[in-house]
Amino acid sequence: MARTPNMERIVKFLFVNTDVKQTIIKNTFWLFTGESLGRLIKLGLIVYAARELGAGGWGIFAYALSVASLLMIFSDIGIENLIAREISQKKDNYKMFISAAFLLKSIILIISIVLVIFVSPHISNITEARGLFFTIAFIFFFDVIRNMGFAINRVMEKMEREMMTKVIMNFVILGLGIILININPSPLSLSIAYVMGSATGALLILFFIRKKIIEFITKTNMETVKLVLKTALPFAVISLVGSIMGNTDIFMLGIWKAPEDIGLYATAQRFFQFIIIIPSMIASASFPLMARLANKDNEKFKMVLEKTLEIFMMIGIPIAFGGVILADQIIPLVFGQAYLGAIPVFQILMIMLLVSFPLIVLINSIFVYNQQKKLVLANIFGVLANVTLNFFLIPKFGIIGATVATLISTSIIAWIMWRKMKEINDFDILPALKTVILPVIVMTLTTLILKHLGIGTILNIIISSTAYFLVLFLIKRSILKELKEIIGAN
């Protein structure tokens, strides 16, 4: 079938890089599509597994992942972010820098995998999780290989390959997960499905970048490795702290609570992580532009930062309010009546969206200014607060205590980073915040009224969202307009 001129233009726009603006739009589209579709497919498996394995079985799998993640923390030293910055700024010998970064990452990965296989069983407080660590080690192995492949692929600015890889990988995980859990409903079946899917993703992206691999793994020397290590060290601490923050709750819950409690907590946490892809993708899309503007055109950088934060508020605040109100309907609708205990956890996590959304872009902003050392103290203080609060709150309040600890510690980190970023480039979001107030009030009242009238959850979300965006449109603050301004800022 012959392509029409319109089809040709669409194909060219989505698959061929022509100029800077088109490339940014194209890559943003593919990044967002790949991540959102991939997460949505994986969420389908999480819902299925949570229902079939029960809170206990799902909790065992989530606990094993968290324990292994704590031992994998040294494998993430901020290499991917360093590579993204080097690519965007096109510094001298950046290919040699990237090659050294991959060599360092590979060495640390091997050490981390050995730790997961041989140390995890000895620090696990849940006996049933000990048989999962060998397979989970390979999940992390293939995940890291895939992410390294994505970093090389981004040099080529072919994000459509990344989208294809993520979608195929997650379809493999979903399909195998359903088949294996049907045959043997156990956490091991779920972990095997994850291994096979992760391996598929790693092999697929390696196939796509096969012609570039040699170029980026053979241009290095020890001096460059030392430079990478020195440059990455501050961000390594941040990544280390972030990993601890993300997994210490479940690990400490395993000390005092049963797998069923962990399953309830992990369910709400996974839902929260699915929502977080929205600011993550917008931040990823704006990262190259911010990297180019930092220290070169600070006024334009300030405008991009303010517009990005405004979009985050326009999306994050209504989701947070709506999530708190409808949590008692969303959780049983998605995961079933067995997960009613996850409702208060989900509500607290929805409140945390108010700080988590802007936090993502603040971290990127400080990083592109090469001020990552300013982040270290904030992150260390945050993780110490998290561990301390968990120690006092989990024994008495269980999963609610763990969630409150995360909310408080994340808020502390966000507040410190907010102040640091204002010192670097003084931005202002009050005008944007004032704009969001009226639409959020209208949406909240609509949601409450529809809930009181007994309107179904999905229909309530549709109507309330429509009311919110209608008010935004009437006051001429369209999200699409803001996105267009950001993209057009380069």
Secondary structure as GFF3:
##gff-version 3
##sequence-region A 1 490
A	DSSP	alpha_helix	5	15	.	.	.	ID=ss1
A	DSSP	alpha_helix	20	71	.	.	.	ID=ss2
A	DSSP	three_ten_helix	73	75	.	.	.	ID=ss3
A	DSSP	alpha_helix	79	89	.	.	.	ID=ss4
A	DSSP	alpha_helix	94	123	.	.	.	ID=ss5
A	DSSP	three_ten_helix	127	132	.	.	.	ID=ss6
A	DSSP	alpha_helix	133	155	.	.	.	ID=ss7
A	DSSP	alpha_helix	159	183	.	.	.	ID=ss8
A	DSSP	alpha_helix	187	208	.	.	.	ID=ss9
A	DSSP	alpha_helix	210	217	.	.	.	ID=ss10
A	DSSP	alpha_helix	222	256	.	.	.	ID=ss11
A	DSSP	alpha_helix	259	275	.	.	.	ID=ss12
A	DSSP	alpha_helix	277	293	.	.	.	ID=ss13
A	DSSP	alpha_helix	298	335	.	.	.	ID=ss14
A	DSSP	three_ten_helix	337	342	.	.	.	ID=ss15
A	DSSP	alpha_helix	343	368	.	.	.	ID=ss16
A	DSSP	alpha_helix	373	424	.	.	.	ID=ss17
A	DSSP	alpha_helix	430	452	.	.	.	ID=ss18
A	DSSP	alpha_helix	457	474	.	.	.	ID=ss19
A	DSSP	alpha_helix	479	487	.	.	.	ID=ss20
###
